[in-house]
C-alpha cells in the first residue's frame, strides 16, 4: 500500500536548511561567487548524442527530465565521518555553492517542466538548487531520514497537489528474502493546466557491493505501483524516471517492462544516443524514463540525452535524459 510521505521526514531539517541557505547566500554575496558556467561546447560524433534540447516543444506537451546530480552533499556533517575517503562529502560553503551553480545552470538548459532528481542529500541541498531556479516554484524531497542519505526529489513548474511514498513497502527478492526500496520511490501528483500528471522519481540499488536481487525486487514493485497508479487514475499522464542502475535487457529492466504496462520511451532511439553513464569505457544506458499505459502519451522521437563532452552533465558523472509527453485531452 502507498502511504503519505510523513510530514516529519519532509520537515525535519527545514529550519536548519533555511538557516544554512541564508548563510550560504550571504557568504556568496560577500565572497563574490563565480559566474555560473555557460552552455558547454557541443560534443562531436554520434557517440556523444544531442547536447542541447530544442528551445520549443510540441504545444500542450510536458517536458519531463531525470538527472542524477551525483552526491549533492550540504556543508553539515550528519554521519560524524565526513570528507576525505569517507562516504559523506563535506564541501566548503564556496565549493557547495559552485556545485549548485553548475547543476542549476545545467538543469535550466534542459527547458523541462518537471525534473526528477537523484542523489540530493538534504532539504538544504534541494533549496540550494531551487533558489537558483526560480522557474521551478514547486519541489519535494523524498527524504529517508538516514544520516548522509542521497535522496530523490522532484522539481516542477506546476503545482504539487499530492505526495506519496512507498519505501516502507515490503519487497521480495527472487530468493524469497524480504527487502525494501533503497531510496524513497517518490510519487508526486501535479496539476498541469487543469490536467492530472503523476510522476515517480526513482533511484534503484547501485551495483557497488551489488545486491542484484534487491534491484530486481525494486523493479517488480515499481512496475506494479506505477501501473496501479495509472489504472486508478485513467485520465492521468503517469511517468516513472530516474537512475535505475541497469541496462535494457537486464533482468530488472525486463521485469519493469513486463506485460508492456510501462513503455521505455528511449526505445525509439538508437543505442548510441541513449547511454548515460560510462563504466570502464563501456557506455551504459542506466537512467530511464517510462510512460505508464493509460491517459497521456509520449511524443515520438522526443527522448534525448544531455551530456557534456566527457559524458556526464553539469559536473555529474551521469547524463540527463528528457522527453516530451502529452496529457490526456
Secondary structure by P-SEA (a helix, b strand, c coil): cccccccccccccaaaaaaaaaaaaaaaaaacccccccccccccccccccccccccccccbbbbbbbccccccccccccccccccccbbbbcaaaaaaaaaaaaaaaaaccccbbbbcccccaaaaaaaaaacccccccccccccccccccccccccccccbbbbcccbbbbcccccccccccccbbbbbbcccbbbbbbbbccccccccaaaaaaaaaaaaaaaaaaaaaaccccbbbbbcccccccccaaaaaaaccccccccccccccccccccccccccccccbbbbcccccccccccbbbbbccccccccccbbbbbbbbbccc
